[in-house]
Amino acid sequence: MIKFPLPKISRRTKRARLLPPTSTSPVMQPMTAEGEASGTTGSKTSRIKFGDAFLAQIKVTNPEHSALWGTDWEEVPEALICSNKIFEYVATFAATVYIIPKGRTNAGQFLSQDSAESYWGGLIYDLKNRFQHSTAQTTKV
């Protein structure tokens, strides 16, 4: 973790003054748009597992779609994963099929409406970040 020196505050003006850079100043690193906090990366990992569970269910119930979409959420081709059709199925899966796995809070139960919306919206957000520089007009964000 990088620690930056806090600005000195003058008693008279109560304004923060920036400290001049020194040779001991830490190297500045860019922040990522998605964030790197453990909560952020944990949520993204959870959504990927949810997407993989969705594709596993599709493989059993809709083999014709599974042949196109595959079994790995992160490997589904851009033109297919950014289509409305796949997210119509994801919405059905989140609302009526997915059962919370063992070892998690509310294991064995369906997702609440808020959780289902969170997963669904999170998957869309992840795809927006993944394909934000896409050159395909049909999927360009």
Number of C-alpha atoms within 10 A of each C-alpha: 3 8 7 9 10 10 12 12 12 10 8 6 7 9 11 12 11 11 10 7 8 7 6 6 11 12 8 8 7 6 8 7 7 12 10 11 9 9 10 12 13 12 14 18 12 14 20 19 15 21 22 17 17 22 25 18 17 21 17 10 11 12 14 11 13 16 11 11 19 18 19 15 20 15 10 15 12 17 12 14 18 19 12 10 10 14 16 10 14 22 17 13 21 23 19 11 14 19 15 15 12 10 8 8 9 13 12 13 12 17 19 12 10 10 13 20 15 14 22 20 14 17 19 15 13 15 17 16 12 13 15 12 11 13 10 11 8 11 18 14 15
